[in-house]
Amino acid sequence: MSVYTPAEVVEETGFSLDTLRYYEKIGLLERVGRNAAGQRRFSQEEVGWLGTLRCLRDTGMPIRQMQRFAELVRAGDHTIPDRIKLLEEHDRQVRAQIDNLTERQSYIHNKISYYRSIL
């Protein structure tokens, strides 16, 4: 089984050491294993889970909702319908953000065209 140092996890996930500690503290990460010297060592599974958290965070999911998702995952497969519901709701919010940004981008493109037309 592969294990990763905190520095390797930082590089892999883009999360800071402080964020990793915080995620462990608030329960987004289960208690991370440690070596004999007491230094954190992350499993491949934990690094994969952090990839999921990165995606959720980068798409604007609030911490509380991420915590709820983590609880559902840990509770077992019988929570899959609830996970789907949570992710579908988040997907609707992401879609709304994309639509809003697309609309804003169109406005910017129109301004660029206008300014070019008066040059």
N, CA, C and O atoms as a GROMACS GRO file, in nm:
protein
  476
    1MET      N    1   0.084  -0.118   0.000
    1MET     CA    2   0.000   0.000   0.000
    1MET      C    3   0.088   0.124   0.000
    1MET      O    4   0.182   0.136   0.080
    2SER      N    5   0.058   0.217  -0.090
    2SER     CA    6   0.134   0.341  -0.099
    2SER      C    7   0.092   0.437   0.011
    2SER      O    8  -0.026   0.448   0.046
    3VAL      N    9   0.190   0.506   0.064
    3VAL     CA   10   0.163   0.613   0.161
    3VAL      C   11   0.230   0.740   0.112
    3VAL      O   12   0.332   0.736   0.044
    4TYR      N   13   0.170   0.852   0.148
    4TYR     CA   14   0.216   0.982   0.100
    4TYR      C   15   0.242   1.073   0.218
    4TYR      O   16   0.168   1.073   0.316
    5THR      N   17   0.347   1.151   0.208
    5THR     CA   18   0.377   1.251   0.309
    5THR      C   19   0.283   1.369   0.288
    5THR      O   20   0.224   1.384   0.181
    6PRO      N   21   0.269   1.452   0.389
    6PRO     CA   22   0.187   1.572   0.371
    6PRO      C   23   0.235   1.658   0.253
    6PRO      O   24   0.154   1.712   0.178
    7ALA      N   25   0.365   1.671   0.237
    7ALA     CA   26   0.417   1.752   0.126
    7ALA      C   27   0.376   1.694  -0.009
    7ALA      O   28   0.342   1.768  -0.101
    8GLU      N   29   0.379   1.562  -0.021
    8GLU     CA   30   0.336   1.498  -0.146
    8GLU      C   31   0.186   1.520  -0.170
    8GLU      O   32   0.143   1.540  -0.283
    9VAL      N   33   0.109   1.515  -0.063
    9VAL     CA   34  -0.036   1.536  -0.075
    9VAL      C   35  -0.066   1.680  -0.114
    9VAL      O   36  -0.156   1.706  -0.194
   10VAL      N   37   0.008   1.774  -0.057
   10VAL     CA   38  -0.007   1.915  -0.093
   10VAL      C   39   0.018   1.932  -0.243
   10VAL      O   40  -0.059   1.998  -0.313
   11GLU      N   41   0.125   1.871  -0.291
   11GLU     CA   42   0.158   1.883  -0.434
   11GLU      C   43   0.052   1.815  -0.521
   11GLU      O   44   0.013   1.868  -0.625
   12GLU      N   45   0.005   1.700  -0.478
   12GLU     CA   46  -0.093   1.623  -0.555
   12GLU      C   47  -0.229   1.692  -0.560
   12GLU      O   48  -0.294   1.695  -0.665
   13THR      N   49  -0.274   1.747  -0.448
   13THR     CA   50  -0.411   1.798  -0.438
   13THR      C   51  -0.423   1.950  -0.452
   13THR      O   52  -0.529   2.001  -0.486
   14GLY      N   53  -0.314   2.021  -0.426
   14GLY     CA   54  -0.321   2.166  -0.427
   14GLY      C   55  -0.373   2.226  -0.297
   14GLY      O   56  -0.381   2.349  -0.285
   15PHE      N   57  -0.410   2.142  -0.201
   15PHE     CA   58  -0.451   2.192  -0.070
   15PHE      C   59  -0.327   2.228   0.011
   15PHE      O   60  -0.223   2.164  -0.003
   16SER      N   61  -0.339   2.329   0.094
   16SER     CA   62  -0.228   2.365   0.183
   16SER      C   63  -0.225   2.268   0.301
   16SER      O   64  -0.321   2.197   0.327
   17LEU      N   65  -0.112   2.267   0.372
   17LEU     CA   66  -0.102   2.186   0.494
   17LEU      C   67  -0.208   2.229   0.595
   17LEU      O   68  -0.269   2.144   0.661
   18ASP      N   69  -0.229   2.358   0.607
   18ASP     CA   70  -0.331   2.407   0.700
   18ASP      C   71  -0.470   2.355   0.662
   18ASP      O   72  -0.548   2.318   0.750
   19THR      N   73  -0.499   2.352   0.534
   19THR     CA   74  -0.630   2.300   0.490
   19THR      C   75  -0.642   2.152   0.521
   19THR      O   76  -0.748   2.106   0.565
   20LEU      N   77  -0.536   2.076   0.498
   20LEU     CA   78  -0.540   1.933   0.530
   20LEU      C   79  -0.568   1.912   0.679
   20LEU      O   80  -0.649   1.827   0.717
   21ARG      N   81  -0.500   1.988   0.762
   21ARG     CA   82  -0.522   1.978   0.907
   21ARG      C   83  -0.665   2.017   0.943
   21ARG      O   84  -0.730   1.952   1.024
   22TYR      N   85  -0.712   2.125   0.883
   22TYR     CA   86  -0.848   2.172   0.908
   22TYR      C   87  -0.951   2.067   0.866
   22TYR      O   88  -1.045   2.040   0.940
   23TYR      N   89  -0.934   2.009   0.748
   23TYR     CA   90  -1.028   1.907   0.699
   23TYR      C   91  -1.030   1.786   0.792
   23TYR      O   92  -1.134   1.724   0.812
   24GLU      N   93  -0.914   1.753   0.848
   24GLU     CA   94  -0.910   1.644   0.945
   24GLU      C   95  -0.984   1.685   1.073
   24GLU      O   96  -1.060   1.607   1.130
   25LYS      N   97  -0.961   1.805   1.117
   25LYS     CA   98  -1.022   1.856   1.240
   25LYS      C   99  -1.175   1.859   1.232
   25LYS      O  100  -1.243   1.825   1.329
   26ILE      N  101  -1.230   1.899   1.116
   26ILE     CA  102  -1.375   1.911   1.103
   26ILE      C  103  -1.442   1.785   1.051
   26ILE      O  104  -1.563   1.781   1.032
   27GLY      N  105  -1.362   1.681   1.028
   27GLY     CA  106  -1.419   1.553   0.989
   27GLY      C  107  -1.436   1.528   0.840
   27GLY      O  108  -1.495   1.427   0.801
   28LEU      N  109  -1.386   1.617   0.756
   28LEU     CA  110  -1.390   1.589   0.612
   28LEU      C  111  -1.292   1.478   0.577
   28LEU      O  112  -1.314   1.401   0.484
   29LEU      N  113  -1.187   1.471   0.653
   29LEU     CA  114  -1.091   1.360   0.644
   29LEU      C  115  -1.103   1.282   0.774
   29LEU      O  116  -1.106   1.341   0.882
   30GLU      N  117  -1.108   1.152   0.764
   30GLU     CA  118  -1.102   1.074   0.886
   30GLU      C  119  -0.962   1.085   0.943
   30GLU      O  120  -0.870   1.130   0.874
   31ARG      N  121  -0.946   1.045   1.064
   31ARG     CA  122  -0.815   1.055   1.130
   31ARG      C  123  -0.707   0.996   1.040
   31ARG      O  124  -0.711   0.879   1.004
   32VAL      N  125  -0.611   1.079   1.004
   32VAL     CA  126  -0.502   1.038   0.915
   32VAL      C  127  -0.401   0.957   0.995
   32VAL      O  128  -0.366   0.993   1.108
   33GLY      N  129  -0.355   0.847   0.935
   33GLY     CA  130  -0.255   0.764   1.000
   33GLY      C  131  -0.124   0.836   1.019
   33GLY      O  132  -0.096   0.937   0.954
   34ARG      N  133  -0.044   0.784   1.109
   34ARG     CA  134   0.085   0.845   1.138
   34ARG      C  135   0.192   0.738   1.142
   34ARG      O  136   0.164   0.621   1.171
   35ASN      N  137   0.313   0.778   1.115
   35ASN     CA  138   0.426   0.685   1.124
   35ASN      C  139   0.475   0.681   1.269
   35ASN      O  140   0.416   0.745   1.357
   36ALA      N  141   0.581   0.606   1.293
   36ALA     CA  142   0.633   0.588   1.430
   36ALA      C  143   0.676   0.721   1.491
   36ALA      O  144   0.675   0.735   1.614
   37ALA      N  145   0.716   0.817   1.409
   37ALA     CA  146   0.759   0.948   1.459
   37ALA      C  147   0.641   1.044   1.478
   37ALA      O  148   0.660   1.159   1.518
   38GLY      N  149   0.521   0.996   1.451
   38GLY     CA  150   0.402   1.079   1.469
   38GLY      C  151   0.369   1.169   1.351
   38GLY      O  152   0.282   1.256   1.362
   39GLN      N  153   0.438   1.150   1.239
   39GLN     CA  154   0.413   1.232   1.121
   39GLN      C  155   0.298   1.172   1.039
   39GLN      O  156   0.289   1.050   1.023
   40ARG      N  157   0.213   1.259   0.989
   40ARG     CA  158   0.099   1.211   0.910
   40ARG      C  159   0.147   1.138   0.785
   40ARG      O  160   0.244   1.177   0.721
   41ARG      N  161   0.076   1.030   0.754
   41ARG     CA  162   0.099   0.954   0.631
   41ARG      C  163  -0.038   0.924   0.570
   41ARG      O  164  -0.123   0.863   0.634
   42PHE      N  165  -0.057   0.969   0.447
   42PHE     CA  166  -0.185   0.957   0.378
   42PHE      C  167  -0.186   0.834   0.289
   42PHE      O  168  -0.086   0.803   0.224
   43SER      N  169  -0.298   0.764   0.286
   43SER     CA  170  -0.314   0.649   0.198
   43SER      C  171  -0.360   0.695   0.060
   43SER      O  172  -0.401   0.810   0.042
   44GLN      N  173  -0.350   0.605  -0.036
   44GLN     CA  174  -0.399   0.635  -0.171
   44GLN      C  175  -0.548   0.667  -0.167
   44GLN      O  176  -0.595   0.755  -0.239
   45GLU      N  177  -0.621   0.596  -0.083
   45GLU     CA  178  -0.766   0.621  -0.069
   45GLU      C  179  -0.791   0.763  -0.018
   45GLU      O  180  -0.881   0.831  -0.067
   46GLU      N  181  -0.714   0.806   0.079
   46GLU     CA  182  -0.730   0.942   0.133
   46GLU      C  183  -0.696   1.047   0.028
   46GLU      O  184  -0.763   1.150   0.020
   47VAL      N  185  -0.593   1.022  -0.051
   47VAL     CA  186  -0.557   1.116  -0.158
   47VAL      C  187  -0.670   1.122  -0.262
   47VAL      O  188  -0.704   1.229  -0.312
   48GLY      N  189  -0.729   1.007  -0.293
   48GLY     CA  190  -0.844   1.004  -0.384
   48GLY      C  191  -0.962   1.081  -0.328
   48GLY      O  192  -1.028   1.156  -0.401
   49TRP      N  193  -0.990   1.063  -0.200
   49TRP     CA  194  -1.098   1.135  -0.134
   49TRP      C  195  -1.073   1.286  -0.138
   49TRP      O  196  -1.165   1.365  -0.161
   50LEU      N  197  -0.947   1.326  -0.117
   50LEU     CA  198  -0.912   1.468  -0.126
   50LEU      C  199  -0.936   1.521  -0.267
   50LEU      O  200  -0.970   1.638  -0.283
   51GLY      N  201  -0.918   1.438  -0.368
   51GLY     CA  202  -0.950   1.478  -0.505
   51GLY      C  203  -1.098   1.508  -0.520
   51GLY      O  204  -1.136   1.603  -0.589
   52THR      N  205  -1.182   1.427  -0.456
   52THR     CA  206  -1.326   1.452  -0.458
   52THR      C  207  -1.357   1.583  -0.388
   52THR      O  208  -1.434   1.665  -0.438
   53LEU      N  209  -1.296   1.604  -0.271
   53LEU     CA  210  -1.318   1.728  -0.197
   53LEU      C  211  -1.272   1.848  -0.277
   53LEU      O  212  -1.336   1.953  -0.275
   54ARG      N  213  -1.160   1.834  -0.348
   54ARG     CA  214  -1.108   1.944  -0.432
   54ARG      C  215  -1.213   1.981  -0.537
   54ARG      O  216  -1.241   2.099  -0.558
   55CYS      N  217  -1.270   1.881  -0.601
   55CYS     CA  218  -1.372   1.907  -0.703
   55CYS      C  219  -1.492   1.979  -0.642
   55CYS      O  220  -1.540   2.078  -0.698
   56LEU      N  221  -1.541   1.929  -0.529
   56LEU     CA  222  -1.657   1.990  -0.465
   56LEU      C  223  -1.628   2.134  -0.422
   56LEU      O  224  -1.710   2.223  -0.441
   57ARG      N  225  -1.512   2.154  -0.364
   57ARG     CA  226  -1.474   2.288  -0.319
   57ARG      C  227  -1.458   2.383  -0.438
   57ARG      O  228  -1.507   2.496  -0.434
   58ASP      N  229  -1.390   2.336  -0.541
   58ASP     CA  230  -1.366   2.422  -0.658
   58ASP      C  231  -1.494   2.460  -0.731
   58ASP      O  232  -1.498   2.559  -0.803
   59THR      N  233  -1.599   2.381  -0.712
   59THR     CA  234  -1.727   2.412  -0.776
   59THR      C  235  -1.821   2.482  -0.679
   59THR      O  236  -1.940   2.497  -0.707
   60GLY      N  237  -1.768   2.525  -0.565
   60GLY     CA  238  -1.844   2.611  -0.476
   60GLY      C  239  -1.930   2.543  -0.371
   60GLY      O  240  -2.015   2.609  -0.310
   61MET      N  241  -1.911   2.413  -0.349
   61MET     CA  242  -1.992   2.348  -0.247
   61MET      C  243  -1.951   2.399  -0.110
   61MET      O  244  -1.832   2.400  -0.077
   62PRO      N  245  -2.049   2.441  -0.029
   62PRO     CA  246  -2.017   2.486   0.107
   62PRO      C  247  -1.961   2.373   0.193
   62PRO      O  248  -1.991   2.255   0.170
   63ILE      N  249  -1.881   2.409   0.291
   63ILE     CA  250  -1.819   2.311   0.381
   63ILE      C  251  -1.925   2.222   0.446
   63ILE      O  252  -1.908   2.101   0.454
   64ARG      N  253  -2.034   2.282   0.493
   64ARG     CA  254  -2.140   2.203   0.559
   64ARG      C  255  -2.192   2.094   0.467
   64ARG      O  256  -2.215   1.981   0.510
   65GLN      N  257  -2.211   2.129   0.343
   65GLN     CA  258  -2.262   2.030   0.246
   65GLN      C  259  -2.155   1.923   0.219
   65GLN      O  260  -2.188   1.806   0.203
   66MET      N  261  -2.029   1.964   0.214
   66MET     CA  262  -1.921   1.867   0.197
   66MET      C  263  -1.917   1.772   0.317
   66MET      O  264  -1.894   1.652   0.301
   67GLN      N  265  -1.938   1.826   0.436
   67GLN     CA  266  -1.941   1.742   0.556
   67GLN      C  267  -2.057   1.642   0.550
   67GLN      O  268  -2.042   1.526   0.586
   68ARG      N  269  -2.172   1.689   0.504
   68ARG     CA  270  -2.287   1.599   0.490
   68ARG      C  271  -2.256   1.488   0.390
   68ARG      O  272  -2.288   1.371   0.414
   69PHE      N  273  -2.193   1.523   0.279
   69PHE     CA  274  -2.156   1.423   0.180
   69PHE      C  275  -2.060   1.322   0.241
   69PHE      O  276  -2.075   1.201   0.220
   70ALA      N  277  -1.961   1.369   0.316
   70ALA     CA  278  -1.866   1.279   0.381
   70ALA      C  279  -1.937   1.185   0.478
   70ALA      O  280  -1.907   1.066   0.483
   71GLU      N  281  -2.032   1.238   0.554
   71GLU     CA  282  -2.109   1.153   0.646
   71GLU      C  283  -2.183   1.044   0.571
   71GLU      O  284  -2.184   0.928   0.613
   72LEU      N  285  -2.244   1.081   0.461
   72LEU     CA  286  -2.319   0.984   0.381
   72LEU      C  287  -2.228   0.875   0.325
   72LEU      O  288  -2.262   0.757   0.328
   73VAL      N  289  -2.112   0.915   0.275
   73VAL     CA  290  -2.017   0.817   0.220
   73VAL      C  291  -1.975   0.720   0.329
   73VAL      O  292  -1.971   0.599   0.306
   74ARG      N  293  -1.945   0.770   0.446
   74ARG     CA  294  -1.899   0.684   0.556
   74ARG      C  295  -2.010   0.594   0.609
   74ARG      O  296  -1.983   0.488   0.666
   75ALA      N  297  -2.134   0.636   0.592
   75ALA     CA  298  -2.246   0.557   0.645
   75ALA      C  299  -2.272   0.431   0.563
   75ALA      O  300  -2.337   0.339   0.612
   76GLY      N  301  -2.222   0.426   0.440
   76GLY     CA  302  -2.237   0.304   0.362
   76GLY      C  303  -2.323   0.320   0.238
   76GLY      O  304  -2.380   0.426   0.211
   77ASP      N  305  -2.329   0.211   0.163
   77ASP     CA  306  -2.396   0.213   0.033
   77ASP      C  307  -2.546   0.242   0.040
   77ASP      O  308  -2.604   0.287  -0.059
   78HIS      N  309  -2.608   0.218   0.153
   78HIS     CA  310  -2.752   0.246   0.162
   78HIS      C  311  -2.782   0.396   0.151
   78HIS      O  312  -2.898   0.435   0.136
   79THR      N  313  -2.678   0.480   0.158
   79THR     CA  314  -2.696   0.624   0.146
   79THR      C  315  -2.675   0.675   0.004
   79THR      O  316  -2.679   0.795  -0.021
   80ILE      N  317  -2.652   0.585  -0.089
   80ILE     CA  318  -2.627   0.628  -0.228
   80ILE      C  319  -2.740   0.715  -0.283
   80ILE      O  320  -2.711   0.816  -0.347
   81PRO      N  321  -2.868   0.682  -0.261
   81PRO     CA  322  -2.973   0.773  -0.311
   81PRO      C  323  -2.962   0.914  -0.253
   81PRO      O  324  -2.986   1.012  -0.323
   82ASP      N  325  -2.925   0.925  -0.126
   82ASP     CA  326  -2.907   1.057  -0.065
   82ASP      C  327  -2.786   1.129  -0.124
   82ASP      O  328  -2.789   1.251  -0.141
   83ARG      N  329  -2.682   1.055  -0.154
   83ARG     CA  330  -2.563   1.116  -0.215
   83ARG      C  331  -2.597   1.169  -0.354
   83ARG      O  332  -2.556   1.278  -0.392
   84ILE      N  333  -2.673   1.089  -0.429
   84ILE     CA  334  -2.716   1.132  -0.563
   84ILE      C  335  -2.796   1.261  -0.552
   84ILE      O  336  -2.774   1.354  -0.629
   85LYS      N  337  -2.889   1.266  -0.459
   85LYS     CA  338  -2.972   1.385  -0.440
   85LYS      C  339  -2.886   1.506  -0.408
   85LYS      O  340  -2.905   1.613  -0.465
   86LEU      N  341  -2.792   1.491  -0.316
   86LEU     CA  342  -2.702   1.599  -0.278
   86LEU      C  343  -2.620   1.647  -0.398
   86LEU      O  344  -2.609   1.767  -0.421
   87LEU      N  345  -2.563   1.554  -0.472
   87LEU     CA  346  -2.481   1.590  -0.588
   87LEU      C  347  -2.564   1.650  -0.700
   87LEU      O  348  -2.517   1.740  -0.770
   88GLU      N  349  -2.687   1.603  -0.719
   88GLU     CA  350  -2.773   1.661  -0.822
   88GLU      C  351  -2.808   1.806  -0.788
   88GLU      O  352  -2.809   1.891  -0.877
   89GLU      N  353  -2.834   1.833  -0.661
   89GLU     CA  354  -2.862   1.971  -0.619
   89GLU      C  355  -2.739   2.059  -0.642
   89GLU      O  356  -2.750   2.172  -0.691
   90HIS      N  357  -2.623   2.006  -0.608
   90HIS     CA  358  -2.500   2.083  -0.631
   90HIS      C  359  -2.479   2.105  -0.781
   90HIS      O  360  -2.437   2.213  -0.823
   91ASP      N  361  -2.508   2.004  -0.860
   91ASP     CA  362  -2.494   2.016  -1.005
   91ASP      C  363  -2.586   2.126  -1.059
   91ASP      O  364  -2.546   2.201  -1.149
   92ARG      N  365  -2.706   2.137  -1.007
   92ARG     CA  366  -2.797   2.244  -1.050
   92ARG      C  367  -2.737   2.381  -1.016
   92ARG      O  368  -2.747   2.476  -1.095
   93GLN      N  369  -2.675   2.390  -0.899
   93GLN     CA  370  -2.612   2.517  -0.860
   93GLN      C  371  -2.493   2.549  -0.949
   93GLN      O  372  -2.472   2.665  -0.987
   94VAL      N  373  -2.415   2.449  -0.982
   94VAL     CA  374  -2.300   2.469  -1.072
   94VAL      C  375  -2.350   2.513  -1.209
   94VAL      O  376  -2.292   2.602  -1.270
   95ARG      N  377  -2.457   2.449  -1.258
   95ARG     CA  378  -2.514   2.486  -1.389
   95ARG      C  379  -2.558   2.631  -1.387
   95ARG      O  380  -2.534   2.705  -1.483
   96ALA      N  381  -2.622   2.674  -1.279
   96ALA     CA  382  -2.667   2.813  -1.267
   96ALA      C  383  -2.548   2.909  -1.269
   96ALA      O  384  -2.554   3.016  -1.330
   97GLN      N  385  -2.439   2.871  -1.204
   97GLN     CA  386  -2.318   2.953  -1.205
   97GLN      C  387  -2.261   2.963  -1.346
   97GLN      O  388  -2.222   3.070  -1.391
   98ILE      N  389  -2.257   2.850  -1.414
   98ILE     CA  390  -2.205   2.848  -1.552
   98ILE      C  391  -2.291   2.936  -1.641
   98ILE      O  392  -2.239   3.014  -1.720
   99ASP      N  393  -2.424   2.923  -1.628
   99ASP     CA  394  -2.514   3.005  -1.710
   99ASP      C  395  -2.493   3.153  -1.682
   99ASP      O  396  -2.490   3.234  -1.774
  100ASN      N  397  -2.477   3.189  -1.555
  100ASN     CA  398  -2.453   3.328  -1.518
  100ASN      C  399  -2.322   3.378  -1.576
  100ASN      O  400  -2.315   3.488  -1.630
  101LEU      N  401  -2.218   3.297  -1.565
  101LEU     CA  402  -2.088   3.338  -1.621
  101LEU      C  403  -2.093   3.349  -1.772
  101LEU      O  404  -2.032   3.440  -1.829
  102THR      N  405  -2.165   3.260  -1.838
  102THR     CA  406  -2.180   3.266  -1.984
  102THR      C  407  -2.249   3.395  -2.024
  102THR      O  408  -2.211   3.460  -2.122
  103GLU      N  409  -2.351   3.432  -1.949
  103GLU     CA  410  -2.422   3.558  -1.975
  103GLU      C  411  -2.329   3.677  -1.956
  103GLU      O  412  -2.328   3.769  -2.037
  104ARG      N  413  -2.252   3.676  -1.849
  104ARG     CA  414  -2.157   3.785  -1.823
  104ARG      C  415  -2.050   3.791  -1.931
  104ARG      O  416  -2.010   3.899  -1.974
  105GLN      N  417  -2.004   3.674  -1.974
  105GLN     CA  418  -1.903   3.670  -2.079
  105GLN      C  419  -1.958   3.729  -2.208
  105GLN      O  420  -1.886   3.800  -2.280
  106SER      N  421  -2.082   3.701  -2.239
  106SER     CA  422  -2.145   3.757  -2.358
  106SER      C  423  -2.147   3.910  -2.351
  106SER      O  424  -2.121   3.978  -2.450
  107TYR      N  425  -2.177   3.962  -2.234
  107TYR     CA  426  -2.176   4.106  -2.214
  107TYR      C  427  -2.036   4.162  -2.241
  107TYR      O  428  -2.020   4.264  -2.310
  108ILE      N  429  -1.936   4.096  -2.186
  108ILE     CA  430  -1.796   4.140  -2.207
  108ILE      C  431  -1.761   4.136  -2.356
  108ILE      O  432  -1.698   4.229  -2.407
  109HIS      N  433  -1.800   4.030  -2.424
  109HIS     CA  434  -1.772   4.020  -2.568
  109HIS      C  435  -1.839   4.134  -2.644
  109HIS      O  436  -1.781   4.191  -2.737
  110ASN      N  437  -1.961   4.167  -2.604
  110ASN     CA  438  -2.030   4.279  -2.669
  110ASN      C  439  -1.957   4.411  -2.646
  110ASN      O  440  -1.947   4.493  -2.737
  111LYS      N  441  -1.906   4.431  -2.526
  111LYS     CA  442  -1.830   4.553  -2.497
  111LYS      C  443  -1.702   4.558  -2.581
  111LYS      O  444  -1.668   4.662  -2.636
  112ILE      N  445  -1.634   4.445  -2.590
  112ILE     CA  446  -1.512   4.439  -2.672
  112ILE      C  447  -1.545   4.475  -2.816
  112ILE      O  448  -1.475   4.555  -2.878
  113SER      N  449  -1.651   4.417  -2.869
  113SER     CA  450  -1.692   4.446  -3.007
  113SER      C  451  -1.726   4.594  -3.024
  113SER      O  452  -1.687   4.656  -3.124
  114TYR      N  453  -1.797   4.649  -2.928
  114TYR     CA  454  -1.833   4.791  -2.934
  114TYR      C  455  -1.707   4.877  -2.937
  114TYR      O  456  -1.694   4.964  -3.022
  115TYR      N  457  -1.614   4.852  -2.846
  115TYR     CA  458  -1.493   4.933  -2.842
  115TYR      C  459  -1.408   4.917  -2.968
  115TYR      O  460  -1.347   5.013  -3.014
  116ARG      N  461  -1.406   4.798  -3.022
  116ARG     CA  462  -1.332   4.779  -3.148
  116ARG      C  463  -1.399   4.855  -3.262
  116ARG      O  464  -1.331   4.907  -3.351
  117SER      N  465  -1.530   4.863  -3.259
  117SER     CA  466  -1.603   4.929  -3.368
  117SER      C  467  -1.580   5.080  -3.370
  117SER      O  468  -1.597   5.144  -3.473
  118ILE      N  469  -1.541   5.136  -3.256
  118ILE     CA  470  -1.520   5.282  -3.253
  118ILE      C  471  -1.372   5.321  -3.269
  118ILE      O  472  -1.338   5.439  -3.267
  119LEU      N  473  -1.287   5.223  -3.283
  119LEU     CA  474  -1.146   5.254  -3.306
  119LEU      C  475  -1.123   5.302  -3.447
  119LEU      O  476  -1.009   5.333  -3.484
   0.00000   0.00000   0.00000
